[in-house]
C-alpha cells in the first residue's frame, strides 16, 4: 500500500532532483522526463522552457508511451506534467493516457514535471515544432519566376524573384537581377512583388541617344 509519509516514517531522506536549467531556442526539438525510457527518478522538479521569437507558434506532440504515477480518485496528486503557454495552462497530466497533440498558439512554453518520493513509472517524451501564420500565395511577375515555389509560406520564409533572360527586376525605379521578400509575423509580405522590365542593351541605349540627339537638333531648328 502506498504511504505518502514513507520518507518521514522510515527516517530516510530522498534528495530532490533539480533539472530546471533547460532552455530550448530551436524551432523544433525533443524533450523527455529524466532517464527516459527508463523510470524517472523520485523527488524530481524539472522545468523545461521553449522560447522562440514572437510570431512563431509552438505545437507539442507527446508520444503514445506515457507513464506518470496517478491516483484512481484524485487528479494527479503525486506526479504530473503541467504546461503553461502564455496565459493558457494545460494539465496536469498523469496516468497512462498520452496528452497527444497540444497546439499552444504561443512562442513561449514552460513544461513542469514533478515527481514525489515514491513510485516506479516509465515517464514521457514529446517532440515540438514551431511555425508562424501563413502569408498569401505569391504569383511570379510576367516574364519572371519565384524561388522556392511552395504550396504555403509562413513566418520567416523568404522568396527570391528573378526575371527571364533579357529582363531585369524593377522595384521603386531601381533595376536589379533579383529581389527578395520575406513573410512577416503578421501574415503579410515585406514588400509587393516587383515587375520584370526589358533589360536595356547597348543597341537600345545607342538608339535612345540618337533619338535624344535628333529631338535636340529639331528643337534648335524650331528656335
GROMACS elastic network, one bead per residue, 0.5 to 0.9 nm:
[ bonds ]
;  ai    aj funct       b0    kb
    2     5     6  0.89687   500
    2     6     6  0.81576   500
    2   118     6  0.82162   500
    2   119     6  0.84810   500
    3     6     6  0.53370   500
    3     7     6  0.89593   500
    3   118     6  0.86491   500
    4     7     6  0.81590   500
    4     8     6  0.89954   500
    4    78     6  0.88137   500
    4   116     6  0.88609   500
    4   117     6  0.84006   500
    4   118     6  0.81429   500
    5     8     6  0.53345   500
    5     9     6  0.61767   500
    5    10     6  0.87117   500
    6     9     6  0.53337   500
    6    10     6  0.62425   500
    6    11     6  0.83896   500
    6    12     6  0.81975   500
    6   117     6  0.81744   500
    6   118     6  0.80538   500
    7    10     6  0.55550   500
    7    11     6  0.58887   500
    7    12     6  0.50618   500
    7    13     6  0.60485   500
    7    14     6  0.72999   500
    7   117     6  0.74498   500
    7   118     6  0.88337   500
    8    11     6  0.53034   500
    8    12     6  0.67936   500
    8    13     6  0.78392   500
    9    12     6  0.79322   500
   10    13     6  0.88156   500
   14    42     6  0.78037   500
   14    43     6  0.69629   500
   14   117     6  0.66607   500
   15    42     6  0.84893   500
   15    43     6  0.68579   500
   15    44     6  0.88629   500
   15   117     6  0.88842   500
   16    42     6  0.76671   500
   16    44     6  0.57966   500
   16    45     6  0.73739   500
   16   117     6  0.86452   500
   17    41     6  0.74169   500
   17    42     6  0.74778   500
   17    43     6  0.58784   500
   17    45     6  0.63238   500
   17    46     6  0.79479   500
   18    21     6  0.84012   500
   18    43     6  0.87558   500
   18    44     6  0.63228   500
   18    45     6  0.57377   500
   18    46     6  0.62944   500
   18    47     6  0.88332   500
   19    22     6  0.71933   500
   19    34     6  0.82245   500
   19    44     6  0.75112   500
   19    45     6  0.64356   500
   19    47     6  0.65582   500
   19    48     6  0.82707   500
   20    23     6  0.86506   500
   20    45     6  0.71549   500
   20    48     6  0.63019   500
   20    49     6  0.86120   500
   20   112     6  0.87239   500
   21    46     6  0.82387   500
   21    47     6  0.70945   500
   21    48     6  0.72925   500
   21    49     6  0.84989   500
   22    46     6  0.84054   500
   22    47     6  0.67062   500
   22    49     6  0.61030   500
   22    50     6  0.84787   500
   23    47     6  0.89000   500
   23    48     6  0.62391   500
   23    50     6  0.59568   500
   23    51     6  0.72658   500
   24    27     6  0.85522   500
   24    28     6  0.87516   500
   24    29     6  0.78287   500
   24    48     6  0.77463   500
   24    49     6  0.60524   500
   24    51     6  0.62780   500
   24    52     6  0.82283   500
   25    28     6  0.84406   500
   25    49     6  0.85608   500
   25    50     6  0.59872   500
   25    51     6  0.53341   500
   25    52     6  0.56331   500
   25    53     6  0.86292   500
   26    29     6  0.68476   500
   26    50     6  0.81941   500
   26    51     6  0.82827   500
   26    52     6  0.72759   500
   26   129     6  0.88816   500
   26   130     6  0.87984   500
   27    52     6  0.72162   500
   27    56     6  0.84495   500
   27    58     6  0.82576   500
   27   128     6  0.79485   500
   27   129     6  0.58801   500
   27   130     6  0.52770   500
   27   131     6  0.77636   500
   28    58     6  0.87401   500
   28   127     6  0.73941   500
   28   128     6  0.53286   500
   28   130     6  0.63314   500
   29   126     6  0.86129   500
   29   127     6  0.56854   500
   29   128     6  0.54708   500
   29   129     6  0.68530   500
   30   125     6  0.73139   500
   30   126     6  0.56880   500
   30   128     6  0.61541   500
   31    48     6  0.79197   500
   31   124     6  0.86192   500
   31   125     6  0.58089   500
   31   126     6  0.53960   500
   31   127     6  0.62457   500
   31   128     6  0.80393   500
   32    35     6  0.81294   500
   32    36     6  0.63318   500
   32    37     6  0.85523   500
   32   123     6  0.77000   500
   32   124     6  0.56455   500
   32   126     6  0.61722   500
   32   127     6  0.86085   500
   33    36     6  0.56392   500
   33    37     6  0.82639   500
   33    39     6  0.87207   500
   33    40     6  0.63631   500
   33    46     6  0.81692   500
   33   113     6  0.74888   500
   33   122     6  0.87366   500
   33   123     6  0.56730   500
   33   124     6  0.56079   500
   33   125     6  0.64780   500
   34    37     6  0.85356   500
   34    38     6  0.83079   500
   34    39     6  0.80758   500
   34    40     6  0.53375   500
   34    41     6  0.69267   500
   34    44     6  0.85470   500
   34    46     6  0.84851   500
   34   123     6  0.79067   500
   34   124     6  0.89373   500
   35    38     6  0.53577   500
   35    39     6  0.65616   500
   35    40     6  0.56140   500
   35    41     6  0.75989   500
   35   122     6  0.88878   500
   35   123     6  0.84274   500
   36    39     6  0.64096   500
   36    40     6  0.65390   500
   36   122     6  0.68317   500
   36   123     6  0.61911   500
   36   124     6  0.68304   500
   36   125     6  0.73735   500
   37    40     6  0.81884   500
   37   122     6  0.61021   500
   37   123     6  0.68309   500
   37   124     6  0.75174   500
   37   125     6  0.82352   500
   38   121     6  0.81709   500
   38   122     6  0.56148   500
   38   123     6  0.74832   500
   39    67     6  0.89107   500
   39   120     6  0.60360   500
   39   123     6  0.60421   500
   40    44     6  0.81751   500
   40   115     6  0.83440   500
   40   120     6  0.74652   500
   40   121     6  0.65374   500
   40   122     6  0.62713   500
   40   123     6  0.58592   500
   40   124     6  0.89652   500
   41    44     6  0.63697   500
   41   115     6  0.77416   500
   41   117     6  0.85543   500
   41   120     6  0.82465   500
   41   121     6  0.89138   500
   42   114     6  0.89112   500
   42   115     6  0.57618   500
   42   116     6  0.56953   500
   42   118     6  0.60346   500
   42   119     6  0.73857   500
   42   120     6  0.81798   500
   43   114     6  0.73228   500
   43   115     6  0.51257   500
   43   118     6  0.78442   500
   44   113     6  0.73415   500
   44   114     6  0.54403   500
   44   116     6  0.68502   500
   44   117     6  0.83231   500
   45   112     6  0.73187   500
   45   113     6  0.58539   500
   45   115     6  0.67188   500
   45   116     6  0.88669   500
   46   111     6  0.79908   500
   46   112     6  0.57398   500
   46   113     6  0.50207   500
   46   114     6  0.64455   500
   46   115     6  0.89861   500
   47   110     6  0.68179   500
   47   111     6  0.56939   500
   47   113     6  0.64534   500
   47   114     6  0.88231   500
   48   109     6  0.82265   500
   48   110     6  0.57263   500
   48   111     6  0.50157   500
   48   112     6  0.65037   500
   48   113     6  0.83350   500
   49   108     6  0.74678   500
   49   109     6  0.58069   500
   49   111     6  0.63911   500
   49   112     6  0.88259   500
   50    58     6  0.84355   500
   50   107     6  0.76904   500
   50   108     6  0.57000   500
   50   109     6  0.51174   500
   50   110     6  0.64360   500
   50   111     6  0.84212   500
   51    54     6  0.89694   500
   51   107     6  0.62159   500
   51   109     6  0.66832   500
   51   110     6  0.86704   500
   52    55     6  0.83303   500
   52    56     6  0.66555   500
   52    57     6  0.84636   500
   52    58     6  0.84992   500
   52   106     6  0.89993   500
   52   107     6  0.52228   500
   52   108     6  0.63069   500
   52   130     6  0.84737   500
   53    56     6  0.62426   500
   53   107     6  0.65045   500
   53   108     6  0.85343   500
   54    57     6  0.82761   500
   54   106     6  0.82769   500
   54   107     6  0.58079   500
   54   108     6  0.84172   500
   54   185     6  0.75619   500
   55   106     6  0.83303   500
   55   107     6  0.68487   500
   55   131     6  0.82369   500
   55   132     6  0.56890   500
   55   133     6  0.74822   500
   55   155     6  0.68996   500
   55   184     6  0.81444   500
   55   186     6  0.73599   500
   56   105     6  0.80796   500
   56   106     6  0.70219   500
   56   107     6  0.52174   500
   56   108     6  0.89517   500
   56   130     6  0.58339   500
   56   131     6  0.52229   500
   56   133     6  0.76349   500
   56   155     6  0.71939   500
   56   185     6  0.76095   500
   57   103     6  0.78917   500
   57   104     6  0.67780   500
   57   108     6  0.82599   500
   57   129     6  0.82784   500
   57   130     6  0.52330   500
   57   131     6  0.55339   500
   57   132     6  0.57456   500
   57   133     6  0.81234   500
   58    85     6  0.89653   500
   58   102     6  0.86885   500
   58   103     6  0.65794   500
   58   104     6  0.57813   500
   58   105     6  0.61650   500
   58   106     6  0.58432   500
   58   107     6  0.58113   500
   58   108     6  0.76283   500
   58   109     6  0.76081   500
   58   128     6  0.67514   500
   58   129     6  0.57866   500
   58   131     6  0.69326   500
   58   132     6  0.87947   500
   59   101     6  0.72201   500
   59   102     6  0.57509   500
   59   104     6  0.58580   500
   59   105     6  0.75004   500
   59   106     6  0.86025   500
   59   127     6  0.84863   500
   59   128     6  0.55501   500
   59   129     6  0.54217   500
   59   130     6  0.61018   500
   59   131     6  0.84313   500
   60   100     6  0.79824   500
   60   101     6  0.56736   500
   60   102     6  0.50363   500
   60   103     6  0.63793   500
   60   104     6  0.76151   500
   60   126     6  0.66271   500
   60   127     6  0.60091   500
   60   129     6  0.68157   500
   60   130     6  0.89166   500
   61    99     6  0.80655   500
   61   100     6  0.56058   500
   61   102     6  0.63748   500
   61   103     6  0.86548   500
   61   125     6  0.86656   500
   61   126     6  0.53456   500
   61   127     6  0.53306   500
   61   128     6  0.60918   500
   61   129     6  0.84775   500
   62    65     6  0.81737   500
   62    66     6  0.78863   500
   62    98     6  0.63140   500
   62    99     6  0.61750   500
   62   101     6  0.62862   500
   62   102     6  0.83001   500
   62   124     6  0.74457   500
   62   125     6  0.59819   500
   62   127     6  0.65523   500
   62   128     6  0.86512   500
   63    66     6  0.68004   500
   63    98     6  0.67337   500
   63    99     6  0.84436   500
   63   100     6  0.68080   500
   63   101     6  0.89649   500
   63   124     6  0.71787   500
   63   125     6  0.58436   500
   63   126     6  0.56992   500
   63   127     6  0.79083   500
   64    96     6  0.87465   500
   64    97     6  0.75449   500
   64    98     6  0.54165   500
   64    99     6  0.84138   500
   64   100     6  0.71799   500
   64   124     6  0.86030   500
   64   125     6  0.87499   500
   65    96     6  0.76579   500
   65    97     6  0.82266   500
   65    98     6  0.68984   500
   65   122     6  0.83747   500
   65   123     6  0.80612   500
   65   124     6  0.64980   500
   65   125     6  0.76640   500
   66    94     6  0.81969   500
   66    95     6  0.74288   500
   66    96     6  0.52205   500
   66    97     6  0.62680   500
   66    98     6  0.52505   500
   66    99     6  0.83572   500
   66   122     6  0.72441   500
   66   123     6  0.59321   500
   66   125     6  0.74581   500
   67    70     6  0.89366   500
   67    94     6  0.71391   500
   67    95     6  0.57371   500
   67    97     6  0.76324   500
   67    98     6  0.81354   500
   67   121     6  0.57066   500
   67   122     6  0.51737   500
   67   124     6  0.63422   500
   68    76     6  0.88341   500
   68    79     6  0.62772   500
   68    80     6  0.65678   500
   68    81     6  0.82781   500
   68    93     6  0.79717   500
   68    96     6  0.65141   500
   68   115     6  0.85529   500
   68   120     6  0.87712   500
   68   121     6  0.57786   500
   68   122     6  0.69243   500
   68   123     6  0.55395   500
   68   124     6  0.75211   500
   69    76     6  0.75660   500
   69    77     6  0.88106   500
   69    78     6  0.66030   500
   69    79     6  0.54982   500
   69    80     6  0.74915   500
   69    94     6  0.61347   500
   69    95     6  0.56358   500
   69    96     6  0.82566   500
   69   115     6  0.82018   500
   69   119     6  0.68162   500
   69   120     6  0.77391   500
   69   121     6  0.62631   500
   69   123     6  0.87152   500
   70    73     6  0.89479   500
   70    74     6  0.80072   500
   70    75     6  0.72211   500
   70    76     6  0.51603   500
   70    77     6  0.68976   500
   70    78     6  0.64349   500
   70    79     6  0.66702   500
   70    80     6  0.79240   500
   70    93     6  0.88987   500
   70    94     6  0.55620   500
   70    96     6  0.85254   500
   71    74     6  0.54889   500
   71    75     6  0.65833   500
   71    76     6  0.62674   500
   71    77     6  0.68506   500
   71    78     6  0.76705   500
   71    94     6  0.87829   500
   71    95     6  0.79335   500
   72    75     6  0.78947   500
   74    77     6  0.63156   500
   75    78     6  0.88711   500
   75    92     6  0.79969   500
   75    93     6  0.84975   500
   75    94     6  0.80554   500
   76    79     6  0.60917   500
   76    80     6  0.58571   500
   76    81     6  0.89522   500
   76    92     6  0.67350   500
   76    93     6  0.68736   500
   76    94     6  0.57431   500
   76    95     6  0.78724   500
   77    80     6  0.77151   500
   78    94     6  0.88856   500
   78   114     6  0.79833   500
   78   115     6  0.63594   500
   78   116     6  0.57943   500
   78   117     6  0.88244   500
   78   118     6  0.87184   500
   79    93     6  0.85717   500
   79    94     6  0.67449   500
   79    95     6  0.89977   500
   79   113     6  0.75634   500
   79   114     6  0.53272   500
   79   116     6  0.61266   500
   80    91     6  0.82011   500
   80    92     6  0.57071   500
   80    93     6  0.53745   500
   80    94     6  0.51150   500
   80    95     6  0.85501   500
   80   112     6  0.80548   500
   80   113     6  0.58677   500
   80   114     6  0.55048   500
   80   115     6  0.67324   500
   81    90     6  0.88659   500
   81    91     6  0.67189   500
   81    92     6  0.53797   500
   81    93     6  0.50482   500
   81    94     6  0.66788   500
   81   111     6  0.69593   500
   81   112     6  0.56622   500
   81   114     6  0.66577   500
   82    89     6  0.74854   500
   82    90     6  0.61215   500
   82    93     6  0.64201   500
   82   110     6  0.82782   500
   82   111     6  0.58809   500
   82   112     6  0.51076   500
   82   113     6  0.65234   500
   82   114     6  0.85400   500
   83    88     6  0.83808   500
   83    89     6  0.56648   500
   83    91     6  0.63476   500
   83    92     6  0.74771   500
   83    93     6  0.89852   500
   83   109     6  0.71097   500
   83   110     6  0.56965   500
   83   112     6  0.62161   500
   83   113     6  0.88234   500
   84    87     6  0.72437   500
   84    88     6  0.58782   500
   84    90     6  0.63792   500
   84    91     6  0.88344   500
   84   104     6  0.87220   500
   84   108     6  0.84619   500
   84   109     6  0.57779   500
   84   110     6  0.51272   500
   84   111     6  0.65520   500
   84   112     6  0.82473   500
   85    88     6  0.51808   500
   85    89     6  0.62094   500
   85    90     6  0.80868   500
   85   104     6  0.60445   500
   85   105     6  0.78313   500
   85   106     6  0.58587   500
   85   107     6  0.78678   500
   85   108     6  0.59345   500
   85   110     6  0.64530   500
   85   111     6  0.87964   500
   86    89     6  0.80549   500
   86   104     6  0.84159   500
   86   105     6  0.86294   500
   86   106     6  0.61518   500
   86   107     6  0.80547   500
   86   108     6  0.64233   500
   86   109     6  0.70416   500
   86   110     6  0.89033   500
   88   104     6  0.79052   500
   89    92     6  0.86871   500
   90    93     6  0.81043   500
   90   102     6  0.84385   500
   90   104     6  0.89092   500
   91    94     6  0.84919   500
   91    99     6  0.85180   500
   93    97     6  0.85545   500
   93    98     6  0.82323   500
   93    99     6  0.69668   500
   94    97     6  0.74999   500
   94    98     6  0.83415   500
   94    99     6  0.87969   500
   95    98     6  0.81571   500
   97   100     6  0.84168   500
   98   101     6  0.88634   500
   98   124     6  0.84367   500
   99   102     6  0.75548   500
  100   126     6  0.88842   500
  103   106     6  0.83745   500
  104   107     6  0.81848   500
  104   108     6  0.88304   500
  104   109     6  0.78256   500
  106   109     6  0.69377   500
  107   130     6  0.79869   500
  115   118     6  0.80742   500
  115   119     6  0.87192   500
  116   119     6  0.79184   500
  131   134     6  0.86962   500
  131   154     6  0.67709   500
  131   155     6  0.68762   500
  132   154     6  0.53428   500
  132   156     6  0.79001   500
  132   184     6  0.88388   500
  132   185     6  0.66823   500
  132   186     6  0.87998   500
  132   187     6  0.80923   500
  133   153     6  0.85037   500
  133   154     6  0.55038   500
  133   155     6  0.59941   500
  133   183     6  0.89853   500
  133   184     6  0.86276   500
  133   185     6  0.67536   500
  133   186     6  0.71232   500
  133   187     6  0.55417   500
  134   137     6  0.87712   500
  134   152     6  0.67972   500
  134   153     6  0.54965   500
  134   155     6  0.65270   500
  134   183     6  0.78266   500
  134   184     6  0.89529   500
  134   185     6  0.86817   500
  134   186     6  0.87089   500
  134   187     6  0.55176   500
  134   188     6  0.82066   500
  135   138     6  0.85986   500
  135   152     6  0.75392   500
  135   153     6  0.56005   500
  135   154     6  0.56756   500
  135   155     6  0.73753   500
  135   183     6  0.59904   500
  135   184     6  0.76846   500
  135   185     6  0.88680   500
  135   186     6  0.83170   500
  135   188     6  0.53900   500
  135   189     6  0.66497   500
  136   152     6  0.79456   500
  136   153     6  0.74348   500
  136   154     6  0.89522   500
  136   183     6  0.89136   500
  136   187     6  0.75173   500
  136   188     6  0.71223   500
  136   189     6  0.79258   500
  137   150     6  0.85539   500
  137   151     6  0.76571   500
  137   152     6  0.66838   500
  137   153     6  0.71278   500
  138   146     6  0.82511   500
  138   149     6  0.89720   500
  138   153     6  0.89653   500
  138   159     6  0.89032   500
  138   193     6  0.78778   500
  139   145     6  0.82032   500
  139   146     6  0.76554   500
  139   193     6  0.81279   500
  140   143     6  0.80811   500
  140   144     6  0.57039   500
  140   146     6  0.55271   500
  140   161     6  0.72078   500
  140   162     6  0.86716   500
  140   193     6  0.76095   500
  140   194     6  0.89639   500
  140   195     6  0.88493   500
  141   144     6  0.50265   500
  141   145     6  0.66930   500
  141   146     6  0.84027   500
  141   161     6  0.81962   500
  141   162     6  0.88034   500
  141   163     6  0.80824   500
  141   193     6  0.70375   500
  141   194     6  0.69725   500
  141   195     6  0.55927   500
  141   196     6  0.65112   500
  142   145     6  0.81960   500
  142   163     6  0.84320   500
  142   195     6  0.70713   500
  142   196     6  0.65378   500
  143   162     6  0.89522   500
  143   163     6  0.59240   500
  143   164     6  0.56593   500
  143   165     6  0.87644   500
  143   167     6  0.75021   500
  143   195     6  0.85175   500
  143   196     6  0.61971   500
  143   197     6  0.84557   500
  144   161     6  0.70959   500
  144   162     6  0.56598   500
  144   164     6  0.54654   500
  144   167     6  0.82251   500
  144   168     6  0.89374   500
  144   169     6  0.83401   500
  144   195     6  0.79442   500
  144   196     6  0.62712   500
  145   149     6  0.88891   500
  145   160     6  0.83334   500
  145   161     6  0.58324   500
  145   162     6  0.55846   500
  145   163     6  0.60920   500
  145   164     6  0.75677   500
  146   149     6  0.62876   500
  146   159     6  0.63685   500
  146   160     6  0.55643   500
  146   162     6  0.64941   500
  146   163     6  0.87458   500
  147   150     6  0.83577   500
  147   158     6  0.85700   500
  147   159     6  0.55966   500
  147   160     6  0.52556   500
  147   161     6  0.66462   500
  147   162     6  0.83091   500
  148   158     6  0.81432   500
  148   159     6  0.62027   500
  148   160     6  0.73022   500
  149   152     6  0.87758   500
  149   159     6  0.81508   500
  150   153     6  0.67524   500
  153   156     6  0.84759   500
  153   157     6  0.59517   500
  153   158     6  0.81606   500
  153   183     6  0.70366   500
  154   157     6  0.56579   500
  154   158     6  0.89365   500
  154   183     6  0.61109   500
  154   184     6  0.79835   500
  154   185     6  0.82492   500
  154   187     6  0.73802   500
  155   158     6  0.87169   500
  155   182     6  0.78490   500
  155   184     6  0.53537   500
  155   185     6  0.52713   500
  155   186     6  0.80646   500
  155   187     6  0.69341   500
  155   188     6  0.88352   500
  156   182     6  0.61242   500
  156   183     6  0.53164   500
  156   184     6  0.63265   500
  156   185     6  0.75285   500
  157   181     6  0.86871   500
  157   182     6  0.58194   500
  157   183     6  0.54383   500
  157   184     6  0.83241   500
  158   180     6  0.69097   500
  158   181     6  0.57789   500
  158   183     6  0.63420   500
  159   179     6  0.83730   500
  159   180     6  0.56575   500
  159   181     6  0.54655   500
  159   182     6  0.63622   500
  159   183     6  0.84003   500
  160   178     6  0.65469   500
  160   179     6  0.56592   500
  160   181     6  0.66182   500
  160   182     6  0.89487   500
  161   169     6  0.77208   500
  161   177     6  0.86099   500
  161   178     6  0.55034   500
  161   179     6  0.51440   500
  161   180     6  0.61676   500
  161   181     6  0.81408   500
  161   193     6  0.77763   500
  161   194     6  0.78583   500
  162   167     6  0.87886   500
  162   168     6  0.75014   500
  162   169     6  0.63695   500
  162   176     6  0.87508   500
  162   177     6  0.61795   500
  162   179     6  0.67048   500
  162   180     6  0.89816   500
  162   196     6  0.79648   500
  163   166     6  0.79773   500
  163   167     6  0.55797   500
  163   168     6  0.58129   500
  163   169     6  0.61975   500
  163   177     6  0.72046   500
  163   178     6  0.74795   500
  163   195     6  0.85769   500
  163   196     6  0.58718   500
  163   197     6  0.83504   500
  164   167     6  0.57109   500
  164   168     6  0.78824   500
  164   196     6  0.82230   500
  165   168     6  0.81955   500
  165   199     6  0.87060   500
  166   197     6  0.84539   500
  166   198     6  0.59334   500
  166   199     6  0.54154   500
  166   200     6  0.83483   500
  166   201     6  0.87783   500
  167   177     6  0.83710   500
  167   196     6  0.58252   500
  167   197     6  0.51969   500
  167   200     6  0.84042   500
  168   175     6  0.60133   500
  168   176     6  0.57849   500
  168   177     6  0.54762   500
  168   178     6  0.77789   500
  168   195     6  0.83314   500
  168   196     6  0.54459   500
  168   197     6  0.53080   500
  168   198     6  0.63136   500
  168   199     6  0.54462   500
  168   200     6  0.88051   500
  169   174     6  0.80329   500
  169   175     6  0.54382   500
  169   176     6  0.51566   500
  169   177     6  0.57139   500
  169   178     6  0.60747   500
  169   179     6  0.69624   500
  169   194     6  0.64750   500
  169   195     6  0.58811   500
  169   197     6  0.62822   500
  169   198     6  0.89287   500
  169   199     6  0.88687   500
  170   173     6  0.60965   500
  170   174     6  0.55433   500
  170   176     6  0.65727   500
  170   177     6  0.87746   500
  170   179     6  0.87419   500
  170   194     6  0.58656   500
  170   195     6  0.54217   500
  170   196     6  0.58759   500
  170   197     6  0.62155   500
  171   174     6  0.53097   500
  171   175     6  0.65323   500
  171   176     6  0.81457   500
  171   179     6  0.81576   500
  171   193     6  0.83698   500
  171   194     6  0.52019   500
  171   195     6  0.69138   500
  171   196     6  0.88981   500
  172   175     6  0.83885   500
  172   194     6  0.83732   500
  175   178     6  0.88138   500
  175   196     6  0.89875   500
  175   197     6  0.82517   500
  175   199     6  0.86814   500
  176   179     6  0.72262   500
  179   193     6  0.86221   500
  179   194     6  0.76849   500
  180   191     6  0.86428   500
  181   189     6  0.65567   500
  181   190     6  0.55886   500
  181   191     6  0.59728   500
  181   192     6  0.79739   500
  181   193     6  0.80661   500
  182   188     6  0.85507   500
  182   189     6  0.56843   500
  182   190     6  0.53494   500
  182   191     6  0.77716   500
  183   186     6  0.83189   500
  183   187     6  0.64993   500
  183   188     6  0.59381   500
  183   190     6  0.63112   500
  184   187     6  0.55434   500
  184   188     6  0.54402   500
  184   189     6  0.57624   500
  184   190     6  0.62966   500
  185   188     6  0.73775   500
  186   189     6  0.87411   500
  188   191     6  0.85045   500
  189   192     6  0.70122   500
  191   194     6  0.85433   500
  196   199     6  0.87392   500
  197   200     6  0.88508   500
  200   203     6  0.81150   500
  200   204     6  0.60648   500
  200   205     6  0.65469   500
  201   204     6  0.52529   500
  201   205     6  0.61530   500
  201   206     6  0.85955   500
  202   205     6  0.50095   500
  202   206     6  0.60579   500
  202   207     6  0.84979   500
  203   206     6  0.51426   500
  203   207     6  0.60833   500
  203   208     6  0.84990   500
  204   208     6  0.59980   500
  204   209     6  0.85218   500
  205   208     6  0.50461   500
  205   209     6  0.61812   500
  205   210     6  0.86465   500
  206   209     6  0.50101   500
  206   210     6  0.61553   500
  206   211     6  0.86318   500
  207   210     6  0.50526   500
  207   211     6  0.61954   500
  207   212     6  0.85437   500
  208   211     6  0.51419   500
  208   212     6  0.61405   500
  208   213     6  0.86583   500
  209   212     6  0.50069   500
  209   213     6  0.61757   500
  209   214     6  0.86456   500
  210   213     6  0.50963   500
  210   214     6  0.61769   500
  210   215     6  0.85838   500
  211   214     6  0.50885   500
  211   215     6  0.61262   500
  211   216     6  0.85918   500
  212   215     6  0.51318   500
  212   216     6  0.62177   500
  212   217     6  0.86702   500
  213   216     6  0.50564   500
  213   217     6  0.61478   500
  213   218     6  0.86034   500
  214   217     6  0.50674   500
  214   218     6  0.61000   500
  214   219     6  0.85239   500
  215   218     6  0.51493   500
  215   219     6  0.61478   500
  215   220     6  0.86471   500
  216   219     6  0.51020   500
  216   220     6  0.62727   500
  216   221     6  0.87200   500
  217   220     6  0.50746   500
  217   221     6  0.62306   500
  217   222     6  0.86140   500
  218   222     6  0.60755   500
  218   223     6  0.86199   500
  219   222     6  0.50663   500
  219   223     6  0.63476   500
  220   223     6  0.51430   500
